[in-house]
C-alpha cells in the first residue's frame, strides 16, 4: 500500500482575515517551487483551509522522504502528513481503512476477523514489523473531524466505532489512552476521507514573498546566514551583499559565501548575491583613519554600499547578524554609529541571542558546517588589535573626513564592478 497524498498544515496564516486567501495562494506557489526539485509529478491544491499534494500517475517509485524533506523547507508550513485518502464511505469502511493505515505506518499486523471471533488471535505477535514495539502495548486515541456535515455519524460516534475496530484488529497490541497516547489517529471527513497519524513538523513562519524584500549583509561567518533565515521565515524575500577583499581573502572564501547563500536559498528562494571588491576601500581606511576605529568605519561603508544594491533590488531594509556585545563592533555605541550610515531600516533578528543560541540554530538549518570552514573574510583580515568599544559618532565622522577626497570614487567603482551571482 502506498499513500499518494500529503496533507499540509499551516499555522499563522489561519488567523488572517479577508486576505487569508492571498497568503494561501502564496504558500501553494512556494510548495510547487519546492517540489520542482523532487522526482515525480505532483498536483498542489487548496480546499477549506487545507493544502494537499497529490502524487499523479501510477508509478509508486516516488520517494516520500524526499517529498517531506523538500516541504520541510517551505516557510508557512507547520505540519506535513502523508495520508491515506479514500472516498467517503460507511463508518465500517473508514474503520477498515484506519486498520490498514496503522498496519502500514507502524508495522503492526492485524488479526483476521475469524481470529478475533474465536479468540485465537489475542495477544499473538504479528509480523516481523511488530518487533519495533517489542512486547509493549501501543496506546492510541482517535480524533475525527467531520467537516462534511451530511455524514450520518458525528465525530464522537466515528471515534468510538473506529477505536473499537482497532482494538479488535490488534488484541493485546493496542489500547485506548485519551490523555497521553503513543499515537493519535486523525480522521478528516470532507469530500473525501483522510486518515493520518504522523505529523512531520514544518519550519513555520510566513510564505516567502508575502512581506517584501530585504538585503542581507552576508559574510562567511555563523551569524549572518542565520539572520537571513530568520527574516525570510517572516515572509521576506532575500538578496545579499558580500564584501570580498582579494588578495587578502581567497576565492575559497568567496565560494564559501556562495555555498552559504545556496543553503539559505533552499528556504528563502532565489537570491541575488552581489560580490563587492572591498579591498581599495579597506586599504584607504587603514591608511588614513585611526586603527582602533577601522571596524566601525568599514561597517559604515558596508552599510552604504549594501543600501545601493538594496535600492536596485527593490529591498526595503538591510539585515545583519549582529548581537549586542558579541564583539567590539556590536556594542550599543557601535551599533548607533553603524546605523547612522544607513538610510533604511536595519533588521537584526539575532540582537538578543547568545552565541550558543546562534550556533544551535545554524546546526538546525544546516549552515554551521559551511560557516566554520577556515577561510577568513574581509572583516577578520583587517580587524584592529584594540578596537574601540564605545565609539562616539562625532569622532567617527571626523575621522571619515580624512577620506573625503577619494572615498566617493572608490565606492562608485566598487558598486559598478561588483559581480552579481544568481543563487537558485
Protein Blocks (a to p, Z undefined) as FASTA:
>chain_A
ZZfbdcdddfklmmpcflmmmmmmmmmmmmmmmmmmpgcddddddeehiacdddedjbfk
bcfklmmmmmmmmghiabdcdddddddddfklmmmmmmmmmmmmnopacddfklmmnopm
gopacdfklmmnomaccddddddddfblmbmbdfklmmmmmmmmmmmmmghkaccdfklg
fbdcdddddfbccddfbdcddeehjdehilocadddddfbfklmmmmmmmmmnopacddd
dddddfkbcfklmmmmmmmmmmmmmmnopaddddddfklmmmmmmmmmcfklmmmmmmmm
mmmmmmmmmmmnopabdcdfbdehkammlcfklmmmmmmmpcbdcddfklmpcfklmmmm
mmmnopmmmmmpccdcfklmmpcfbdcfbdcfklmmmmmmmmmmmmmmmmmmmmmmpccd
ddZZ
